[in-house]
C-alpha cells in the first residue's frame, strides 16, 4: 500500500494528497505534518516504511468538504485519490488513482464556493510590452481572453478578482502581488501561442478563432494554453460545458482602475467587508446565479450603451407590468448554471438533479409570470422552454434522494426492475424470515424453532437439544452450541446468497444507472446553459426593478454630447444606511458638467459632504452604464470612458510606499490616463506633504486636468487658495458645502452651493470628535493669530501662472564667434577657415 501511495505522490510532489482508505482520507509524511499545522488534526504513526515510522493524519470521508474548504481558503491545492478498483477481486491493495485536483481556482463543489460570486482561474502571460490574460470559471463554463498594456493590468485584475493565477514561474508582476489570489507557477513551455490556438479551437469545436474575434490575440492564446491544460489536469477530463469564448478588449469597457473599485466600495468596503457596498445594496436577487450575473454587470460595464439601454427598457417593462410574481417564482429556482457545469464534469449530486427537476417543473408558471414587451425580456422568455426530454430524464431521480450516491436511495422506484428486486430483498428481509420461521415451526412441530442472523455465520435456524430428533433431513448443520444446534436449509441458503449481496448489488446498480443518466444529460448541456442565462438575467433585472421602486430611483438618459447632468442625486449606500439607522433623510444635490463646465472645485468643512457628493456622482454614472436605474430625480449622461478616483489617505507599507507617495502614484496614473470623456475624482490632493508643496502640486494637477486632459473633474480641497482657480480657467467653477456656526458649535447642511467656502471649521470638527477643551482653546487662539498674520502679510503667489522661461545661458566662445560672422562677406577660403576655427572652439568646450 505504501508503495502505491508513494507512486501516486510522486506525480503530485507540491500538492497535498488525500489518499482514500475506507471511511477516511489519509495523508502521510510531510503532507500529514502540513495538514496537522493547517487543519489542527491529530498526527499518528503506524508501522514502518523503509525503516522509518509512517507519519499519518486523516479526515473522515463524510466531512471532507469542510476540510477542503479550509485548505482552499489558505491557498492550498489537494489531489484526491479514490479507490477505483473492485475490493472483492483486488489482489493486494485496491487500485487507487487521483480523480481530481482541487485548487482555489478550480473548485466546483457548492460548499467550497461563495454562492453569489464566481470563482475564476486566470492565466497571465507577458510578451514584450503586452500582457495576455485568459480566465475560466469552471463552475459556470465562462471562458474569456483579453490583452492589455502594463498600465491596464491592475484594472483587469481588480475587475476579474481571480481566486488563482497561473504564471510562468518568473518574478510575479507587482500588480499580481497586490491581489489576494493564490499564485501557481506552471512550466514556461505551457504558455505557447500555437498550443493555445489549437486548444481553443478544439475546445470550441471550430476551425478558426475569427468568429470570436480572437485570431489576433496571440499573447492571450499563449495564456489560454496554460489555462486549459491546467483545468483539464485538475479535473481529469475534458471540459464539455466550456463551449463559448468571451473576448473583451480594454477599449470596449468603462475603465475602472483598482483605486476606483476600492474608493467607491463597489464589492468590498474599505475594511474588506462584503457590506455595505454598492453590490450588497443592488443585490436583492432570489438566486445565486442572478447575483453573479448582477456582479458581472457591475464590474464589466461597457462604453457602448446598447446593453445598458436594453436593461433600462426591460426594467421599465417590469415596473409597468409588475415584477413581484416573477420574483416569487424565482425563489425556488435551483442554481442551474452550476448544476450544468457539475453535470458536464460528472460531479452532480443526486439532490442537485432533484432540484433541477423541480426547477423544470416550475418553468410553465414562471413563464406565465415573466413580463414581455422589451427586447431583452422577450429573448429571455424564449429560452424558458427547454423541451420535455430533459424533464423526462430527470424523473429517474427519487423524490427525495440521499445526499450522496454511495448512500443509496437515489433512483426512483419503478425505473429499473432489477434494482426494484434487489431493494425488495433488502427491505423485505424481516418479513421473509418471520414467514419462514412460521412455516418451519408448522412443518417440524418444533415450537421454539427460531430463524436468526449474525455477521459471523449469516442466516441460520436454531433448534434446542430437546427437539433435535424432529429435525428434517434437508437441514444442514452450520454450528453446534452447548444446548442447541444451528442449521441451514437450501431455501434459506438461497435467500442468504441474495440477501447478503442485495445491498451491495443494489448500490452498484444505482451507481450504474446514475452514470447512465449523467451520460444522457450531456446532450442537454447547451439547453441548460441557455436556461441558466435566461433565469439569471431575469433575476438580475427583477432585482434592479425592485431596487428602483423601493429606493425611488429614476431611469437615466444617454445623450451623444459631453455632459453629466444629475438632478437631486443621492449616494445610494449612504442614503440606505441613513434610512436603516433613522438618522434623517439624505440631502440630495445637483451636478452640472458639460462642454462649458468641466471642473467643479469643491470646498467646505470636513464631514460636510464633499467626498460623499463626489462618490455619488461616480456611482450614478457607473450604475447607469451597468444598466441600472439611478438615485436621482433626473439624469442625463454623455459618453464616459473611465472613472478615475484619488480619494482617502493610507500607507502601502508592504510595497514601501508612504501616504504621499501612494497619493502621487495614483494621481500620476490619472493625469497620464484620463481623457476628455473620463470622470475624475480628486479629493484633498497634496495633503500628504508640507503645506506649500501640497498646495503647489494641487494647483499644478488641477491645471493639467483642466487644460490638457479636459476631463470631467470633481476637485475637492481644503486649500482655500485654489478657489482662485476658476477665475483664470474658464471651464471651472467653485462650489462649497454649506455649514452654519452657532457659537462654538457647527451644523452641517450637506447642501452644495455656488461659490467658495469662507472657512474650513476644522476646530469645530475637532470639538465634535471629542478633543479636550484646553486643547481646543489653544488651537482656536493659534488659528486667530495665524489668520491675523496672513491678513497682514504679502500678496499670495499666483499658483496658476505659467512657469517662467528658463534663464538664458552664457554664450560659449564658439557661439560668440558664430554670432560675429557675416557669411555674405566671406570668400570660400575664408568660410572654410572660419569653419575650422569654430570646430576648434567647440572641441575646447
C-alpha positions in Angstrom: 0.0 0.0 0.0 2.8 2.5 0.8 4.4 1.7 -2.5 1.1 2.5 -4.2 0.8 5.8 -2.2 4.4 6.9 -3.0 3.9 6.2 -6.7 0.8 8.5 -6.6 2.5 11.1 -4.5 5.4 11.2 -7.0 3.0 12.7 -9.6 1.9 15.4 -7.2 5.0 16.5 -5.3 3.8 20.0 -4.4 0.2 19.1 -3.7 -1.4 17.6 -0.6 -2.7 14.1 -1.5 -5.9 12.8 0.2 -5.5 9.0 -0.1 -8.8 7.1 0.4 -8.7 4.3 2.9 -12.1 3.1 3.8 -14.0 5.8 5.6 -11.1 8.2 5.8 -8.8 10.2 3.5 -5.3 9.7 4.9 -2.2 12.0 4.5 1.3 10.7 5.0 4.7 12.1 6.0 5.2 15.8 5.1 1.6 16.1 3.9 0.4 14.8 7.3 2.6 17.3 9.1 1.4 20.1 7.0 -2.3 19.1 7.5 -1.6 18.9 11.2 -0.4 22.5 11.1 -3.1 23.9 8.8 -6.1 21.9 10.0 -5.2 21.1 13.6 -5.8 17.4 13.0 -4.0 14.7 15.0 -0.7 13.2 13.9 -0.1 9.5 14.4 2.5 6.9 13.4 1.8 3.4 12.3 4.3 0.7 11.4 7.4 1.4 9.3 8.3 2.0 5.7 11.9 1.9 4.6 12.9 1.7 8.2 11.1 4.9 9.2 7.8 5.3 11.1 4.9 6.1 8.9 3.6 9.6 10.0 -0.1 10.0 9.1 -3.2 12.0 9.7 -6.7 11.6 8.4 -10.1 13.2 7.8 -13.4 11.4 7.6 -14.9 11.0 4.2 -18.3 12.3 5.3 -16.9 15.6 6.4 -14.1 16.1 3.8 -15.8 19.1 2.3 -15.2 21.3 5.4 -11.5 20.4 5.4 -11.1 21.1 1.7 -12.8 24.4 2.2 -10.3 25.4 4.8 -7.4 24.4 2.7 -8.7 26.2 -0.4 -9.2 29.3 1.7 -5.5 29.1 2.7 -4.5 28.8 -1.0 -3.6 25.1 -0.9 -4.2 22.5 -3.6 -5.4 19.0 -2.9 -5.2 15.8 -5.1 -8.0 13.4 -4.2 -7.0 9.7 -4.7 -10.1 7.4 -4.7 -10.4 3.7 -4.7 -11.3 2.8 -8.2 -10.7 -1.0 -8.2 -13.1 -3.7 -7.0 -12.4 -4.7 -3.4 -13.7 -8.2 -4.0 -11.4 -9.0 -6.9 -8.3 -7.0 -5.9 -5.1 -8.8 -5.3 -3.1 -6.7 -2.9 -4.0 -3.1 -2.4 -7.2 -1.9 -4.1 -6.4 0.2 -7.2 -6.4 3.9 -6.5 -5.9 6.9 -8.7 -6.2 10.7 -8.5 -9.7 11.6 -9.8 -9.4 15.3 -9.5 -7.2 18.1 -8.1 -8.9 20.8 -6.1 -7.3 24.2 -6.2 -8.5 27.7 -5.3 -9.4 28.5 -8.9 -10.9 25.1 -9.9 -13.4 24.3 -7.2 -16.8 23.2 -8.4 -18.4 22.0 -5.1 -21.0 24.3 -3.8 -19.7 24.1 -0.2 -16.3 25.3 -1.4 -17.5 28.4 -3.3 -19.2 31.6 -2.5 -22.8 31.3 -3.7 -23.0 34.8 -5.1 -19.6 35.3 -6.6 -17.7 33.5 -9.4 -14.6 31.5 -8.7 -12.2 32.3 -11.6 -8.9 30.7 -12.6 -6.7 33.2 -14.5 -3.6 32.6 -16.6 -1.3 35.5 -17.1 1.5 35.8 -19.8 3.7 38.6 -20.8 5.4 39.1 -24.2 7.3 42.2 -24.7 5.0 45.1 -23.6 1.8 43.1 -23.9 0.1 41.1 -21.2 -2.2 38.2 -22.3 -5.0 37.1 -19.9 -7.2 34.0 -20.2 -9.7 33.1 -17.5 -12.1 30.3 -16.8 -15.0 29.8 -14.4 -15.2 26.0 -14.1 -18.5 26.2 -12.2 -20.1 28.4 -14.9 -18.3 27.4 -18.1 -17.3 31.0 -18.6 -14.1 31.3 -20.8 -12.6 34.7 -21.6 -9.5 36.3 -23.1 -8.0 39.7 -23.4 -4.8 41.6 -24.0 -3.7 44.8 -22.3 -0.8 47.1 -21.7 1.0 47.2 -18.4 -0.9 50.3 -17.1 -4.2 48.5 -17.6 -3.2 45.2 -15.9 -4.1 46.3 -12.3 -7.6 47.3 -13.5 -8.2 43.9 -15.2 -7.1 42.1 -12.0 -9.4 44.2 -9.9 -12.3 43.6 -12.4 -11.8 39.8 -12.6 -10.8 39.2 -9.0 -9.4 35.7 -9.7 -9.1 33.1 -7.0 -6.0 31.7 -8.5 -3.5 33.0 -11.1 -1.2 30.8 -13.2 2.1 32.3 -14.2 5.3 31.1 -15.9 7.4 30.9 -12.7 9.3 34.2 -13.2 9.1 37.0 -10.7 5.3 37.9 -10.4 4.3 41.3 -11.5 3.7 43.8 -8.7 0.0 44.1 -9.7 -0.4 40.4 -9.1 1.3 40.6 -5.7 -1.2 43.2 -4.7 -4.2 40.8 -5.2 -5.5 38.1 -2.8 -5.3 35.4 -5.5 -3.3 32.2 -4.9 -0.3 32.1 -7.3 0.6 28.9 -9.1 3.7 28.5 -11.2 3.5 26.5 -14.4 6.3 25.4 -16.8 7.1 28.2 -19.3 6.7 25.9 -22.2 2.9 25.6 -21.5 2.5 29.3 -22.4 2.7 28.6 -26.1 0.8 30.5 -28.8 0.4 27.6 -31.2 -0.7 25.3 -28.5 -3.2 27.8 -27.2 -4.8 28.4 -30.6 -5.1 24.7 -31.1 -6.6 24.0 -27.7 -9.0 26.9 -28.1 -10.2 25.6 -31.5 -10.6 22.1 -30.1 -12.4 23.3 -27.0 -14.8 25.5 -29.0 -15.0 22.9 -31.9 -14.3 25.5 -34.6 -11.8 25.7 -37.4 -10.8 29.3 -36.7 -11.0 31.8 -33.9 -12.0 34.5 -36.3 -15.7 34.0 -35.4 -14.9 35.1 -31.8 -12.6 38.0 -33.0 -9.7 36.3 -31.2 -7.5 35.4 -34.0 -5.1 38.3 -33.4 -4.7 37.8 -29.6 -1.5 35.8 -29.8 -0.3 36.6 -26.2 -3.8 35.8 -24.8 -3.7 32.5 -26.8 -0.5 31.6 -25.1 -2.1 32.2 -21.7 -5.1 30.1 -22.8 -2.8 27.2 -23.5 -1.6 27.0 -19.9 -5.2 27.7 -18.6 -6.9 24.9 -20.4 -4.1 22.4 -19.8 -4.2 23.1 -16.1 -8.0 22.9 -15.9 -8.1 19.6 -17.7 -5.3 18.3 -15.5 -7.2 19.2 -12.3 -10.5 17.7 -13.5 -9.0 14.6 -15.1 -11.2 15.0 -18.1 -12.3 17.3 -21.0 -14.4 20.4 -20.2 -17.6 19.6 -22.1 -19.5 22.6 -20.8 -17.0 25.2 -22.0 -18.5 26.0 -25.4 -18.2 29.8 -25.9 -15.4 32.3 -25.7 -15.8 35.9 -24.4 -13.3 38.3 -25.9 -13.0 41.5 -24.0 -10.9 44.5 -25.0 -9.9 47.4 -22.8 -11.4 49.9 -25.3 -14.8 48.2 -25.0 -15.2 48.6 -21.2 -15.7 51.5 -18.9 -12.3 51.7 -17.3 -12.4 51.1 -13.5 -8.9 51.1 -12.0 -8.2 49.4 -8.7 -8.4 52.7 -6.8 -11.9 53.2 -8.2 -13.0 49.7 -7.1 -11.6 50.4 -3.6 -12.7 54.1 -3.2 -16.2 53.6 -4.5 -16.6 50.4 -2.4 -18.2 48.5 -5.3 -18.0 45.0 -4.0 -16.0 45.4 -0.8 -15.8 48.1 1.9 -12.5 49.8 2.6 -12.2 47.4 5.6 -12.6 44.4 3.4 -16.2 43.5 4.3 -18.8 42.4 1.8 -21.3 45.0 3.1 -22.3 47.8 3.0 -21.3 48.2 -0.6 -22.9 49.1 -3.9 -23.3 45.4 -4.8 -24.8 44.5 -1.4 -27.4 47.2 -1.9 -28.2 46.3 -5.5 -28.3 42.5 -4.9 -31.8 41.5 -3.9 -31.7 38.6 -6.3 -33.5 35.4 -5.5 -30.8 33.1 -6.8 -27.1 32.8 -6.6 -26.7 32.8 -10.4 -28.7 36.0 -10.6 -26.4 37.6 -8.0 -23.4 36.5 -10.1 -24.9 38.0 -13.2 -25.6 41.3 -11.5 -22.0 41.4 -10.1 -20.7 40.9 -13.7 -22.7 43.8 -15.0 -21.4 46.0 -12.2 -17.7 45.1 -12.7 -17.8 44.9 -16.6 -19.8 48.0 -17.7 -19.5 48.7 -21.4 -18.8 52.0 -23.0 -21.3 51.2 -25.7 -24.7 51.9 -24.3 -26.7 49.3 -26.2 -26.8 46.7 -23.5 -27.4 49.2 -20.7 -30.3 50.7 -22.7 -31.8 47.3 -23.2 -31.7 46.7 -19.5 -33.2 50.1 -18.8 -36.1 49.2 -21.2 -36.5 45.8 -19.5 -36.7 47.4 -16.1 -39.3 49.9 -17.3 -41.5 47.0 -18.5 -41.0 45.1 -15.2 -42.1 48.3 -13.3 -45.1 48.8 -15.6 -46.3 45.2 -15.6 -45.2 44.2 -12.1 -42.2 42.2 -11.0 -43.2 40.6 -7.7 -44.9 37.5 -9.3 -41.7 36.8 -11.2 -39.5 37.3 -8.1 -41.8 34.9 -6.2 -41.5 32.3 -8.9 -37.7 32.6 -8.9 -37.5 32.0 -5.2 -37.5 28.2 -5.6 -35.2 28.0 -8.6 -32.0 26.0 -8.3 -28.6 27.1 -9.4 -29.0 25.8 -12.9 -25.7 27.3 -14.1 -23.5 25.4 -11.5 -25.6 22.2 -11.8 -25.0 22.2 -15.6 -21.2 22.5 -15.0 -21.2 19.7 -12.5 -23.3 17.5 -14.9 -20.6 18.1 -17.5 -17.9 17.2 -15.1 -19.9 14.2 -13.9 -19.8 15.6 -10.4 -23.5 16.4 -10.0 -25.1 15.1 -6.8 -28.5 13.5 -6.6 -30.2 16.3 -4.7 -28.8 18.8 -7.3 -30.6 16.8 -10.1 -33.7 16.7 -8.0 -33.5 20.4 -7.6 -33.1 20.8 -11.3 -36.2 18.6 -11.9 -38.1 20.8 -9.5 -37.0 23.9 -11.4 -38.0 22.5 -14.7 -41.4 21.6 -13.3 -41.9 25.2 -12.2 -41.0 26.8 -15.6 -44.5 27.0 -17.0 -45.7 29.0 -14.0 -42.5 31.2 -14.2 -43.0 31.8 -17.9 -46.6 32.9 -17.2 -45.3 35.4 -14.6 -42.4 36.8 -16.7 -43.4 40.1 -18.3 -42.7 40.6 -22.0 -42.6 43.6 -24.3 -38.9 44.7 -24.1 -36.5 43.0 -26.5 -34.3 41.6 -23.7 -37.3 40.2 -21.8 -38.7 38.6 -25.0 -35.3 36.9 -25.7 -35.1 35.5 -22.1 -38.7 34.3 -22.3 -37.9 32.2 -25.4 -35.2 30.3 -23.5 -37.6 29.2 -20.7 -38.9 26.3 -22.8 -36.2 23.6 -22.6 -38.3 20.8 -24.1 -39.8 17.7 -22.4 -36.9 15.2 -22.9 -34.8 16.8 -20.2 -37.6 16.8 -17.6 -38.5 13.2 -18.5 -34.9 12.0 -18.0 -34.8 13.5 -14.5 -37.9 11.5 -13.4 -35.4 8.7 -12.8 -34.2 10.5 -9.6 -36.1 9.7 -6.4 -38.4 12.3 -5.0 -36.2 12.9 -2.0 -32.8 11.3 -2.9 -30.0 10.7 -0.5 -27.3 13.4 -0.2 -24.6 11.1 -1.7 -24.8 8.4 -4.3 -23.0 5.9 -2.1 -25.8 6.1 0.5 -28.3 4.6 -2.0 -32.0 5.6 -2.4 -31.2 7.8 -5.4 -33.0 6.2 -8.3 -36.8 6.3 -8.1 -38.9 3.1 -7.7 -40.2 1.7 -11.0 -37.3 2.9 -13.1 -35.3 -0.4 -13.2 -36.9 -3.8 -12.4 -33.6 -5.4 -11.3 -33.0 -2.6 -8.8 -36.5 -2.9 -7.5 -36.0 -6.6 -7.0 -32.7 -6.1 -5.1 -34.3 -3.4 -3.0 -37.2 -5.7 -2.3 -34.9 -8.4 -1.0 -33.1 -6.0 1.3 -36.3 -4.3 2.5 -38.4 -7.5 3.0 -35.8 -9.5 4.8 -37.5 -9.4 8.2 -40.8 -10.4 6.7 -39.3 -13.3 4.8 -37.6 -14.6 8.0 -40.8 -14.3 10.1 -42.7 -16.2 7.3 -40.0 -18.8 7.1 -39.9 -19.3 10.8 -43.7 -19.8 11.0 -43.7 -22.3 8.1 -40.8 -24.3 9.6 -42.4 -24.5 13.0 -45.5 -25.8 11.4 -43.6 -28.3 9.3 -41.3 -29.6 12.0 -43.7 -29.2 15.0 -40.7 -27.6 16.9 -42.5 -24.8 18.9 -39.3 -22.9 19.8 -37.6 -23.0 16.4 -36.0 -19.7 15.6 -34.7 -18.2 12.3 -31.9 -15.6 13.0 -28.9 -13.9 11.6 -25.4 -12.8 12.8 -22.5 -11.3 11.0 -20.2 -14.3 11.6 -22.4 -17.2 10.4 -25.1 -15.4 8.4 -28.6 -16.8 8.5 -29.5 -19.9 10.4 -32.3 -22.0 12.0 -31.7 -22.7 15.7 -33.1 -25.8 17.4 -32.6 -26.6 21.1 -31.2 -30.0 22.1 -34.6 -31.4 23.3 -36.1 -31.2 19.7 -33.1 -32.4 17.7 -34.9 -35.7 16.8 -37.5 -33.7 14.9 -35.0 -32.0 12.6 -35.9 -32.8 8.9 -33.3 -34.4 6.6 -32.9 -31.3 4.5 -31.5 -29.4 7.5 -27.7 -28.9 7.1 -25.7 -28.4 10.4 -24.0 -25.0 10.4 -22.9 -24.7 14.1 -23.0 -26.7 17.3 -23.7 -24.9 20.6 -23.9 -26.3 24.2 -27.6 -26.6 24.3 -28.6 -26.1 20.6 -27.7 -26.8 17.0 -27.8 -24.3 14.2 -28.9 -25.4 10.7 -29.4 -24.0 7.2 -31.8 -25.2 4.5 -31.5 -24.9 0.7 -34.3 -22.3 0.8 -32.6 -20.2 3.5 -29.2 -20.6 1.8 -30.6 -19.3 -1.5 -32.2 -16.4 0.3 -28.9 -15.7 2.2 -27.0 -15.5 -1.0 -29.4 -13.0 -2.4 -29.9 -11.0 0.8 -26.2 -10.6 1.7 -25.3 -9.3 -1.7 -28.6 -7.5 -2.4 -27.5 -4.2 -0.8 -24.1 -4.2 -2.4 -25.6 -5.1 -5.7 -28.3 -2.5 -5.3 -25.7 0.2 -4.7 -23.7 -0.9 -7.7 -26.8 -1.0 -9.8 -27.8 2.5 -8.7 -24.4 3.8 -9.5 -24.5 2.4 -13.0 -28.0 3.8 -13.6 -26.8 7.2 -12.3 -23.8 7.2 -14.6 -26.1 6.4 -17.5 -28.3 9.3 -16.5 -25.3 11.7 -16.5 -24.3 10.4 -19.9 -27.8 11.2 -21.2 -27.7 14.7 -19.7 -24.6 15.6 -21.6 -26.6 16.2 -24.7 -28.7 18.8 -22.9 -25.8 20.9 -21.6 -26.4 23.7 -24.2 -30.1 23.8 -23.2 -29.2 24.0 -19.5 -26.7 26.8 -20.1 -29.2 28.8 -22.1 -31.8 28.3 -19.4 -29.3 29.4 -16.8 -28.6 32.6 -18.7 -32.3 33.4 -19.1 -33.1 32.7 -15.4 -30.1 34.7 -14.1 -30.8 37.6 -16.4 -34.4 37.8 -15.4 -33.5 37.5 -11.7 -30.9 40.4 -12.0 -33.4 42.6 -13.9 -36.1 41.9 -11.4 -33.8 42.8 -8.6 -32.9 46.1 -10.2 -36.6 46.8 -10.8 -37.3 46.1 -7.1 -34.4 48.4 -6.1 -35.7 51.1 -8.4 -39.2 51.2 -7.0 -38.2 50.6 -3.3 -35.5 53.3 -3.3 -37.2 55.7 -5.7 -34.6 55.7 -8.5 -35.1 57.1 -12.0 -34.3 55.9 -15.5 -31.1 57.6 -16.8 -31.0 59.1 -20.3 -28.0 58.8 -22.6 -27.0 61.6 -25.0 -24.3 61.8 -27.6 -22.8 65.1 -26.5 -20.5 65.6 -23.4 -22.3 66.1 -20.2 -23.0 64.8 -16.7 -26.3 66.3 -15.5 -27.8 64.9 -12.4 -30.9 66.4 -10.6 -31.2 65.7 -6.9 -28.6 62.9 -6.9 -28.1 60.8 -3.8 -25.4 58.4 -2.6 -27.3 55.1 -2.8 -25.4 53.3 0.0 -25.3 56.2 2.4 -28.9 57.0 1.9 -29.9 53.4 2.6 -27.7 53.4 5.8 -29.3 56.6 7.0 -32.8 55.1 6.5 -31.7 51.9 8.4 -30.3 53.8 11.3 -33.0 56.5 11.4 -30.5 59.4 11.2 -32.7 61.6 9.0 -33.2 62.0 5.2 -30.3 62.2 2.8 -29.7 65.7 1.4 -29.7 65.5 -2.4 -27.5 67.6 -4.7 -27.4 68.5 -8.3 -24.4 68.1 -10.6 -23.8 70.0 -13.8 -20.8 69.2 -16.0 -20.8 69.9 -19.8 -18.6 71.3 -22.5 -18.5 74.7 -20.8 -18.1 73.5 -17.2 -15.6 70.6 -16.9 -14.3 71.1 -13.4 -16.0 71.7 -10.1 -13.7 73.0 -7.3 -15.4 71.9 -4.1 -14.5 73.4 -0.7 -16.0 73.2 2.7 -15.5 71.7 6.2 -14.6 68.1 6.9 -17.8 66.0 7.4 -19.6 68.5 5.2 -20.3 66.0 2.4 -17.7 66.8 -0.2 -16.5 63.2 -0.6 -20.0 61.8 -0.4 -21.1 64.1 -3.3 -18.1 63.1 -5.4 -18.6 59.4 -4.9 -22.4 59.6 -5.6 -21.7 61.3 -8.9 -19.3 58.4 -9.9 -21.7 55.8 -8.6 -24.6 57.2 -10.6 -22.5 57.2 -13.8 -21.5 53.6 -13.1 -25.0 52.4 -12.3 -26.3 53.9 -15.5 -23.6 52.2 -17.5 -24.3 48.8 -16.0 -28.0 49.1 -16.9 -29.5 50.1 -13.5 -31.8 52.9 -12.6 -30.1 55.6 -10.6 -30.7 57.5 -7.3 -31.8 60.9 -8.7 -34.9 62.6 -10.0 -33.4 63.0 -13.4 -30.1 62.0 -15.0 -28.6 62.8 -18.4 -25.2 61.4 -19.4 -22.9 61.8 -22.3 -20.1 59.4 -23.3 -17.9 58.3 -20.5 -14.8 56.0 -21.0 -13.4 55.8 -17.4 -13.9 56.7 -13.8 -10.7 57.7 -12.0 -10.5 58.4 -8.3 -7.9 59.7 -5.9 -9.7 59.6 -2.5 -8.5 59.0 1.1 -5.1 58.5 2.7 -3.4 55.3 3.5 0.1 53.8 3.6 1.1 50.8 1.5 3.8 49.6 3.8 4.1 46.2 2.1 5.4 48.0 -1.0 7.3 50.6 0.9 5.0 53.5 -0.2 4.2 56.3 2.2 0.8 58.1 2.2 2.2 60.8 0.0 4.0 58.5 -2.4 0.8 56.4 -2.9 -1.2 59.7 -3.4 1.2 60.9 -6.1 1.4 57.5 -7.8 -2.4 57.3 -8.1 -2.5 61.0 -9.3 0.2 60.3 -11.9 -1.8 57.4 -13.2 -4.8 59.7 -13.6 -3.1 62.6 -15.4 -1.5 60.1 -17.8 -4.7 58.1 -18.4 -7.7 60.4 -18.2 -9.3 61.7 -21.4 -11.9 64.2 -22.3 -14.6 61.5 -21.7 -13.2 60.5 -18.3 -14.7 61.3 -14.9 -12.0 62.2 -12.4 -12.5 62.5 -8.6 -9.7 64.3 -6.8 -10.2 64.5 -3.0 -7.7 66.6 -0.9 -4.8 66.0 -3.2 -1.5 67.2 -1.7 -2.3 66.9 1.9 0.3 64.2 2.5 3.2 66.6 2.4 4.0 70.1 3.6 1.5 72.9 3.0 3.5 74.7 0.3 4.5 71.5 -1.5 0.9 70.2 -1.4 -0.6 73.5 -2.5 1.8 73.8 -5.4 1.1 70.2 -6.6 -2.6 70.5 -6.2 -2.6 73.7 -8.3 -0.5 72.1 -11.0 -2.6 68.9 -11.1 -5.8 70.9 -11.4 -4.3 72.9 -14.2 -3.2 69.7 -16.0 -6.7 68.2 -15.7 -8.4 71.4 -16.9 -6.1 72.5 -19.7 -4.7 69.2 -21.1 -6.8 66.2 -20.1 -10.0 68.3 -20.2 -11.7 65.6 -18.2 -14.9 66.0 -16.2 -13.3 66.6 -12.8 -14.6 67.0 -9.2 -11.8 68.6 -7.3 -12.3 68.8 -3.5 -9.7 70.7 -1.5 -9.1 72.4 1.8 -6.6 74.8 0.2 -8.6 78.0 0.1 -6.0 79.4 -2.4 -7.4 77.0 -5.0 -10.7 78.8 -5.0 -9.0 81.4 -7.3 -8.6 78.7 -9.9 -11.9 79.3 -11.7 -11.2 83.0 -12.2 -8.3 82.0 -14.6 -9.7 78.8 -16.0 -13.0 79.3 -17.9 -14.2 75.7 -17.7 -14.0 75.5 -13.9 -16.4 76.8 -11.2 -16.5 76.9 -7.4 -18.9 75.0 -5.2 -19.0 74.7 -1.5 -20.9 72.6 1.1 -22.9 74.7 3.5 -22.5 74.9 7.3 -23.9 77.1 10.0 -21.9 78.1 13.0 -23.7 78.6 16.3 -21.2 79.8 19.0 -18.6 77.1 19.1 -20.9 74.6 17.5 -21.4 73.8 13.8 -24.3 72.3 11.9 -23.5 70.7 8.5 -26.1 71.4 5.9 -24.7 68.9 3.3 -26.0 71.2 0.6 -23.9 72.3 -2.3 -24.0 76.0 -3.0 -22.2 78.1 -5.7 -19.0 79.9 -4.8 -16.1 79.1 -2.5 -16.3 78.3 1.3 -15.5 81.1 3.7 -13.6 78.8 6.2 -12.9 75.2 7.0 -14.3 74.8 10.5 -11.5 72.5 11.5 -11.6 73.4 15.2 -15.3 72.9 15.4 -14.9 69.4 13.8 -12.2 68.6 16.3 -14.7 69.5 19.1 -17.3 67.1 17.6 -14.6 64.4 17.6 -14.2 64.8 21.4 -11.0 66.8 21.7 -10.3 68.2 25.2 -11.5 71.8 25.9 -8.0 73.2 26.8 -6.6 71.8 23.5 -9.4 73.4 21.5 -8.8 76.8 23.3 -5.2 76.7 22.4 -6.0 75.7 18.7 -8.5 78.5 18.4 -6.1 81.0 19.8 -3.3 79.9 17.4 -5.7 79.9 14.5 -6.7 83.5 15.2 -3.1 84.6 15.4 -2.2 82.8 12.1 -5.2 84.4 10.3 -4.2 87.8 11.5 -0.6 87.3 10.4 -1.8 86.1 7.0 -4.1 89.2 6.6 -1.1 91.5 7.2 1.3 89.6 5.0 2.3 89.9 1.4 0.1 89.1 -1.5 -0.2 85.4 -2.3 1.7 83.7 -5.1 -0.2 83.2 -8.3 -0.5 79.4 -8.3 -1.8 79.2 -11.8 0.6 81.4 -13.7 2.6 79.6 -16.4 6.1 78.6 -15.3 8.8 81.3 -16.2 11.1 80.7 -19.0 14.4 79.2 -18.1 17.2 81.9 -17.8 19.5 82.3 -20.9 22.8 80.5 -20.5 26.2 82.4 -21.0 27.2 82.0 -24.7 30.2 79.9 -25.4 33.3 81.1 -27.4 32.1 79.2 -30.4 28.6 80.8 -30.2 30.3 84.3 -29.9 32.5 83.6 -32.9 29.5 82.4 -34.9 27.4 85.5 -34.0 30.2 87.7 -35.3 30.4 86.1 -38.7 28.9 87.7 -41.8 28.5 84.8 -44.3 27.8 87.1 -47.2 31.2 88.9 -46.8 33.3 85.7 -46.7 35.1 84.1 -49.6 35.1 80.3 -49.9 38.6 80.2 -48.5 37.6 82.5 -45.5 34.5 80.5 -44.9 36.5 77.2 -44.7 39.0 78.9 -42.3 36.1 80.1 -40.1 34.5 76.6 -40.1 37.8 75.2 -38.8 38.1 77.9 -36.1 34.5 77.1 -34.9 35.3 73.4 -34.8 38.4 74.0 -32.7 36.5 76.3 -30.3 33.6 73.7 -30.0 36.1 71.0 -29.1 37.6 73.2 -26.4 34.2 73.4 -24.9 
